Structures are given as structure tokens and as C-alpha cells.
């Protein structure tokens, strides 16, 4: 079973909601999703520190990045995390892993595009294989940029807020897109590893058969 880490920063909760929808898609595809949140206590004098998180990322088969877009670019806490991965870069710990990303903002401008392009650049720096929105069907070279939910050639998943009384309300289409992206990334990881993922229905049937055998 593939281990797919989702490392994200969420200030108000919306990005975390997308992260959980991506994780659900990963799990639905028969892989294992590991949610890793970038937290304020990990930042000391502006620098990010968490060796346990870095160790989990080094052991993952794929890493999906997530962060909100602030003032036209990547949120500062995520940038601090990214800067702290220089040791991973030197050691080549992320090389050839699958990478992906998702972002959120309330404005429909290009800030999400810039954030997603930053994720793609970070992945390229580490020598990773970037997973587009159509990751389960993509050709691995060259990298293409495809977006479903929002126009403009987003390279992964870009969420946007909707009007309403609830704070950080997500468009339901973004939740669906997050789940699909998680499934697609899991499928790409399996394809690269030569595995065949089973559908959730098949996995449920196997679990039921195993339970019946124990009776």
C-alpha cells in the first residue's frame, strides 16, 4: 500500500478542509493518506523546525503540498517549511517521489496560480514527478498543466470561497475536486510502482470476506 503524505498550512480552516478531502480520495483509492499540518509552534524566530515531520516525508511514496494564497503568493509559514527542506534536497530524499499541490483563496485572481506554480517549482527542485489534476492519465514528460474546477491552466487543485454565513465556506465542487485529485495521485503512484489499485467496492468486499473467515 502506497503512503501518501499531505503536508499543508491552513490559517483559517479552508485549506485544511481541502486537505482532508484529498486524503479521503487517497484512502478511497486504496492507498494510505498521512495528514501533516504546519503549525505555529514549529516556527522559531521565523524558521521552521520539525524533524519528525521531515522523517515522515522522507518515508512517503508521494508528497502533496497545500497552502492558502496570501497577497499574490505562497503563505509565509509554508515558505518557511519549504526553506527547511534544504537537507532533503542535499540528500536527495524526495527525488523521484510523486508530488502534487492544492491552494485556496477567496479572490478569483492569479494568486492561487502563483502558489501552485511555486509547489511545482519546489517539486522540480527536489527532482520529483509532478502530478497534474489528470494525474491518473497524464504523460510523465513533459509536465503539463491542467485544471478542472477553475479555468486558467492551474497545475493541480485550486479552491475558492463562496458567499455565505459560514466562515471559510468552500464551493462543494472544490471538495469533489480534492477527492478526485487524491484518487488520481494515488493512481499515478501505483502506476509508477507497477501496482494495480482496487476500487473501494472491491476493497470493502475483501474486508468483508476476511471478517467472515475469522468467524
N, C-alpha and C positions, 0 to 999 in steps of 0.2 A: 504494500500500500504506500503510495506516494505521500510525502509530508510537505505540505504547502504552507509557508509562513506568510501571514498578512501583518505587516508592520505599518502602523498608521499613527497619525496625530489628529486628535479631534478636540477642538476648543469648546464647542457648544453641544455636540452630540450628533449632528447630522452625518459627519464623516464616519463616526462610529457605527451609525445605522447602516451605511453603505457597506462598511467593513463586515458587519455581521451577515448582510445579505450575500456578499461574495463568499464568505465562509460557508454559508448554507449551500450555495451552489457547488462548492468544492466537495463538501461532505455528501451531497446528493449524488455526485458522480462517482462515489466510492473511494475517494482519496481522504486524507486527514488534514483538516484546516487547523492551524495554530494562530490564534489572535495575539498579537504583541502590540500593546499600546505604549506610545511615547508619552511619558508622564513628567510633570513639572519637577518632581523630586530627583529626576535623573539629570537635570541641568544644574551644574555647579559653576558659578562665575561664567555663564554663557556657554560652557562646554558640556556636551552630553557624555554620560558615563553609565554603562550597564554591561558588564562583561557576560552576565548570564544570557541577556538577550542576543548579544553577538554570537555566543556559542550556539544558541538555538538556530540562528540564521545560518551559521556555517554548516549545520547538520541538515538543513532543509533541502528538499529537491527543487523548490521554486520559492521565490520571494515576490510578493505583491505589495507595492508601496501605496500608501494612501495619505492624503493631506488636503485640507481646505486651501483655496486660493485667497491670499490676502494682498490687497493693494497691487494687483498685477503680477503676483508671483507666488513662489512657494512660501508656506508658513515658516517662520524662523525656527521653531523647535524641531521641525523635520530637517531643516537645513543643518542644524547643529548635529542631529543624529547622522546625517549623510557625511558630514565632515569627519565624524568619529569612526567612519568605516575605512579610513586610510590603511589601517593594519590589515583589514580583509583584502584590500586591493594589493598590498605588497605581497601577501601570502598567496594570492590567487584563490582565496577560499570560495568566492562566488562565481568563478569562471565556469562557463557552460551551463550554469543554472538557468532555468526559465525565470524571466522577470515580467512583471506587469504593473499596472497602476490605475488608480482612480482618484478623482478630485471632486470637490463640491464648492459652490459659492451661490450667493443669491443673485448676483449680477450675471446677465447673459453674455458678457463681453469675453475677451480673449484671455482673461486671467487663468481660466481652467486649462486652456490650451497650453499656455506657458508652463503651468505646473506639470501637466502630463509630459510635455516635451522635456522638462527637467528630469522627470523619472526615467524617460527613455535615454537621456544623455548619461545619467548615473549608471544605468544598466550597461550601456555601451562601454563606459569607462572600466567597469568590472569584467567585461568580456562575457556578458550574459546574453541569452536568447530572448528577445523581446516578444511578448505575446500581445498581439492586437486584439481588438474586440471580436474578430472572427478567428480566434486562436486555434480552434479545433480544425479549421480548414486552411489556414494560411500556409503559403510557401515560405520557407525559412530564410530565403535570400532572394532579393534584398528585402529589408524591412519596409513594410507598407504601413499606412495609417488609415484606419477605418473606424468610423464611429456609427453607432446605431441611434442612440437616444437624441443626440444633438448634432446638427449639421456643422460642417467646418473641418472635416478630416481629423477629429480627435483620435489619438492613437490608442485609447483604451476606453475607460468609462468616465463620463463627466456628469455629475449630478447637479441639480439646480433646485432651489427652494420654490415653494408655491405660496400664494397668498392664503392666509387663514389665521385662525385664532391661536393654533398650536405653534409654539416656537419650534424652529428648525424642522418644519414640516417638509417632507420630501414628496416629490412627484412620484406616484406609485409606479410609473414607468421606469424610474431610476432604480427602484428596489428590484423590479423584474430584470432590468439590465444587469444589475450587480450579480444576481443569482446566475444568470446565463453566462456572464463573464467568468465567474468561479468555475462553472462546469466546463467552459471552453479551455481555461488554463489547465485544469486537471486532465482534460483530454489530450492537450498538447504534451504535457509532461509524460503521460502514459505512452503516447505515440513515439516520443523520443527514446523512451526506455524499452520500446518493443512490447509494451503491455497492452492488454485488451481490457478496457473498463466495462464493468457490467452495469446495467441500468439499475436505478433504485428499486424497481419492482423485482428484478432478479435477486438483488442483494437481500431484500425483505423475505423472499421465498426461501433463500438459502438459510437465513437466520431462523425461520420457522421450522425448516426441516431439521436443523441442528438441535433446536429446542425439543422437537418431538423425539429425536433419537435419545435424548437424555432422560425422557420419561420412562 
